[in-house]
Amino acid sequence: MTITVAPLTTAVMGAVETAHSGVASGINNTVARVAGLLTIAIFGVVLARVFDAQVQPRLERLALPPAAKTQIEAQLPKMAGAELKSVPLDPNQRGAVQQSIDEAFVAGFRVVVLSSAILALAAAAFGAAIRDRRYATDS
């Protein structure tokens, strides 16, 4: 997002007459803020869904006692910040549960980062296409 803000602002401000620069700037800032909020919300949901899809099968394979499983599930909304100290598990089980949570979080984070990279590449391609088209019409 940071990479695109300055060039986008320059493109928007260069495309309008000076008399309308205040309105253009306001609209540009509003769109940038809303896009940032939507991106954070959408990627947050993606991260949570991938985390849930990854952590549940990992925990099922550990065959945990029902009481411990209930306490662990109460901690899962914290994702990588889950606190397992009070869960009645032996050190090996606790380590396995922590590793399962960590790996599920990394899997979710990886999907978010790859999605961000794809969106950045798509934005760059779109920007290049617009730029090439604009210069072709100016010639």
C-alpha positions as CSV (number, residue, x, y, z in Angstrom):
1,M,0.0,0.0,0.0
2,T,2.8,2.4,0.9
3,I,4.5,1.9,-2.4
4,T,1.3,2.9,-4.3
5,V,0.2,5.9,-2.4
6,A,2.6,8.6,-3.6
7,P,2.4,7.6,-7.3
8,L,-1.4,7.3,-7.1
9,T,-1.6,10.7,-5.5
10,T,0.6,12.2,-8.1
11,A,-1.5,10.6,-10.9
12,V,-4.7,11.8,-9.4
13,M,-3.5,15.4,-8.8
14,G,-2.0,15.6,-12.3
15,A,-5.2,14.5,-13.9
16,V,-7.4,17.3,-12.6
17,E,-7.5,21.0,-13.1
18,T,-6.0,23.2,-10.4
19,A,-9.4,24.5,-9.5
20,H,-10.5,21.0,-8.5
21,S,-7.3,19.9,-6.7
22,G,-8.9,20.2,-3.2
23,V,-11.8,18.0,-4.1
24,A,-9.5,15.5,-5.9
25,S,-7.1,15.4,-2.9
26,G,-10.0,14.7,-0.5
27,I,-11.5,12.0,-2.7
28,N,-8.0,10.4,-3.1
29,N,-7.4,10.4,0.6
30,T,-10.9,9.0,1.4
31,V,-10.5,6.2,-1.2
32,A,-7.0,5.4,0.2
33,R,-8.3,5.2,3.8
34,V,-11.3,3.1,2.9
35,A,-9.2,0.8,0.8
36,G,-6.8,0.3,3.7
37,L,-9.6,-0.5,6.1
38,L,-11.2,-3.0,3.7
39,T,-7.9,-4.6,3.1
40,I,-7.1,-5.1,6.8
41,A,-10.6,-6.4,7.4
42,I,-10.5,-8.9,4.5
43,F,-7.0,-10.1,5.2
44,G,-7.9,-10.5,8.8
45,V,-10.8,-12.7,7.9
46,V,-8.6,-14.7,5.5
47,L,-6.0,-15.1,8.2
48,A,-8.6,-16.3,10.8
49,R,-10.2,-18.8,8.3
50,V,-6.9,-20.3,7.2
51,F,-5.7,-20.5,10.9
52,D,-8.9,-22.3,11.9
53,A,-8.7,-24.7,8.9
54,Q,-5.1,-25.5,9.7
55,V,-5.1,-25.7,13.5
56,Q,-8.2,-28.0,14.0
57,P,-6.8,-31.1,12.1
58,R,-3.4,-30.6,13.8
59,L,-5.0,-30.6,17.3
60,E,-7.2,-33.6,16.4
61,R,-4.1,-35.6,15.6
62,L,-2.7,-35.0,19.1
63,A,-5.5,-36.9,20.8
64,L,-5.7,-34.4,23.7
65,P,-7.8,-35.0,26.9
66,P,-11.3,-33.3,26.6
67,A,-10.7,-30.9,29.4
68,A,-7.4,-29.7,27.9
69,K,-8.9,-29.5,24.5
70,T,-11.7,-27.3,25.8
71,Q,-9.2,-24.9,27.4
72,I,-7.0,-24.8,24.3
73,E,-10.1,-24.0,22.1
74,A,-10.8,-21.1,24.4
75,Q,-7.3,-19.8,23.6
76,L,-7.5,-20.2,19.8
77,P,-9.0,-16.8,19.1
78,K,-5.7,-15.3,20.3
79,M,-4.0,-17.3,17.5
80,A,-0.2,-17.1,18.0
81,G,-0.8,-15.4,21.4
82,A,-2.5,-18.4,22.9
83,E,-1.5,-18.9,26.6
84,L,-1.1,-22.6,27.3
85,K,0.5,-22.4,30.8
86,S,-2.7,-23.2,32.7
87,V,-3.7,-26.0,30.4
88,P,-3.2,-29.4,32.2
89,L,-0.7,-31.0,29.7
90,D,2.6,-32.6,30.1
91,P,5.6,-30.6,28.6
92,N,5.7,-32.7,25.4
93,Q,2.0,-32.2,24.7
94,R,2.2,-28.5,25.5
95,G,5.1,-28.2,23.1
96,A,3.2,-30.1,20.4
97,V,0.1,-27.9,20.9
98,Q,2.2,-24.7,20.7
99,Q,3.9,-26.0,17.6
100,S,0.5,-26.8,16.0
101,I,-0.8,-23.3,16.8
102,D,2.4,-21.6,15.5
103,E,2.4,-23.6,12.2
104,A,-1.3,-22.8,11.6
105,F,-0.6,-19.1,12.2
106,V,2.3,-19.1,9.8
107,A,0.2,-20.9,7.2
108,G,-2.4,-18.2,7.5
109,F,0.1,-15.4,7.4
110,R,1.7,-17.0,4.4
111,V,-1.6,-16.9,2.5
112,V,-2.1,-13.2,3.4
113,V,1.4,-12.2,2.3
114,L,1.1,-14.1,-1.0
115,S,-2.3,-12.5,-1.6
116,S,-0.8,-9.1,-0.9
117,A,2.0,-9.8,-3.4
118,I,-0.5,-10.9,-6.0
119,L,-2.5,-7.7,-5.5
120,A,0.6,-5.6,-5.7
121,L,1.6,-7.2,-9.0
122,A,-1.9,-6.8,-10.4
123,A,-1.8,-3.1,-9.3
124,A,1.6,-2.6,-11.0
125,A,0.4,-4.2,-14.2
126,F,-2.8,-2.1,-14.2
127,G,-0.8,1.0,-13.6
128,A,1.6,0.2,-16.4
129,A,-1.2,-0.5,-18.7
130,I,-2.9,2.8,-17.9
131,R,0.4,4.7,-18.3
132,D,1.2,3.0,-21.6
133,R,-2.3,3.8,-22.9
134,R,-2.1,7.4,-21.8
135,Y,1.3,8.0,-23.5
136,A,0.0,6.2,-26.7
137,T,-2.9,8.6,-26.9
138,D,-0.7,11.7,-26.2
139,S,1.6,10.9,-29.2
